[in-house]
Amino acid sequence: AKCVGGGWISKWRSTYTDVEVARPKIKLEDFEDKTGQNIDTTYMTSELERRMSTSGVFEMVTEAPHFVAHGRLLRLAERGKGGARISVYTAVLDLHDPATNKRAYGCEATVQGEL
């Protein structure tokens, strides 16, 4: 929810005269696994795309996007609490301007538990 509806959308919409119509066109690239655990990120990518599509805030496209979204999955640590081992992951989503390939917006969310 943080990445899908973060504050960046209001900032982006403010550049358009009709904010009700302005929906950023997003091309979502596959997540990159940076955990060292060979995690299949296909589910994460498809679930994020589904949530972005159904939010009504974005238009998911394959061509002519306003932004290209690049995701990375990082593993922060393993913690032992009461003998249980819990992995802590961070998903980072960066939106790049396709004309310049520069990062325009980004967000991250932390998840505890096994993926």
C-alpha positions as CSV (number, residue, x, y, z in Angstrom):
1,A,0.0,0.0,0.0
2,K,2.9,2.4,0.8
3,C,4.4,2.0,-2.7
4,V,1.1,1.9,-4.5
5,G,-0.4,5.0,-2.9
6,G,2.5,6.9,-1.5
7,G,2.7,10.7,-1.4
8,W,4.6,10.9,-4.7
9,I,1.4,10.5,-6.7
10,S,0.0,13.8,-5.4
11,K,3.2,15.5,-6.4
12,W,3.1,14.0,-9.9
13,R,-0.6,14.9,-10.4
14,S,0.1,18.5,-9.4
15,T,1.9,18.9,-12.7
16,Y,-1.4,18.3,-14.6
17,T,-4.3,20.7,-14.8
18,D,-7.0,17.9,-14.4
19,V,-5.9,15.8,-11.5
20,E,-8.9,13.5,-11.9
21,V,-7.8,12.4,-15.3
22,A,-4.0,12.2,-14.6
23,R,-3.0,8.6,-14.0
24,P,0.7,7.8,-14.4
25,K,1.4,5.1,-17.0
26,I,3.7,2.6,-15.4
27,K,5.7,-0.2,-17.0
28,L,6.6,-2.6,-14.3
29,E,9.9,-4.6,-14.7
30,D,10.5,-7.8,-12.8
31,F,11.9,-7.5,-9.3
32,E,15.6,-8.3,-8.8
33,D,16.5,-10.7,-6.1
34,K,19.3,-9.2,-4.1
35,T,18.8,-11.6,-1.1
36,G,21.3,-14.2,-2.1
37,Q,18.6,-16.8,-1.6
38,N,17.5,-17.3,-5.2
39,I,13.9,-16.2,-4.5
40,D,11.5,-16.4,-7.4
41,T,10.2,-12.8,-7.5
42,T,7.6,-13.6,-10.2
43,Y,4.8,-13.7,-7.6
44,M,5.9,-10.4,-6.1
45,T,6.0,-8.7,-9.5
46,S,2.6,-10.0,-10.6
47,E,0.9,-9.2,-7.2
48,L,2.2,-5.6,-7.3
49,E,1.1,-5.2,-10.9
50,R,-2.4,-6.5,-9.9
51,R,-2.7,-4.2,-7.0
52,M,-1.5,-1.2,-9.0
53,S,-4.0,-2.0,-11.8
54,T,-6.9,-2.4,-9.4
55,S,-6.1,0.7,-7.4
56,G,-7.5,2.9,-10.2
57,V,-4.6,5.3,-9.6
58,F,-2.2,3.9,-12.2
59,E,-2.4,2.7,-15.8
60,M,-0.2,-0.3,-16.3
61,V,1.3,-0.3,-19.8
62,T,4.0,-2.0,-21.9
63,E,4.7,0.9,-24.2
64,A,5.0,4.7,-23.8
65,P,5.1,4.8,-20.0
66,H,5.5,7.9,-17.8
67,F,7.7,5.8,-15.6
68,V,9.5,2.4,-15.7
69,A,9.3,0.7,-12.3
70,H,12.4,-1.3,-11.1
71,G,12.1,-3.4,-8.0
72,R,14.7,-4.9,-5.8
73,L,14.2,-7.4,-2.9
74,L,16.8,-7.1,-0.2
75,R,17.3,-9.4,2.9
76,L,18.2,-7.3,5.9
77,A,18.8,-9.9,8.6
78,E,17.7,-12.9,10.4
79,R,16.6,-12.5,14.0
80,G,16.2,-15.1,16.7
81,K,13.3,-14.2,19.0
82,G,12.3,-16.8,21.4
83,G,14.2,-19.3,19.3
84,A,12.3,-18.5,16.1
85,R,14.2,-17.4,13.1
86,I,12.5,-14.6,11.2
87,S,13.8,-13.2,8.0
88,V,13.5,-9.5,7.4
89,Y,13.1,-8.3,3.8
90,T,12.9,-4.9,2.2
91,A,11.2,-4.4,-1.1
92,V,12.4,-1.3,-2.9
93,L,10.5,0.2,-5.9
94,D,12.1,2.9,-7.9
95,L,10.2,4.8,-10.7
96,H,12.5,6.0,-13.5
97,D,11.9,8.5,-16.2
98,P,12.2,6.5,-19.4
99,A,13.6,9.4,-21.3
100,T,16.6,10.0,-19.0
101,N,16.6,6.7,-17.0
102,K,17.0,8.8,-13.8
103,R,15.1,7.9,-10.7
104,A,12.1,10.2,-10.3
105,Y,10.3,8.6,-7.2
106,G,10.8,5.6,-5.0
107,C,9.5,3.8,-1.9
108,E,10.4,0.8,0.2
109,A,8.5,-1.5,2.5
110,T,9.8,-4.0,5.0
111,V,8.3,-7.4,5.5
112,Q,9.1,-9.8,8.3
113,G,8.6,-13.6,7.8
114,E,9.4,-16.2,5.2
115,L,8.7,-15.5,1.6
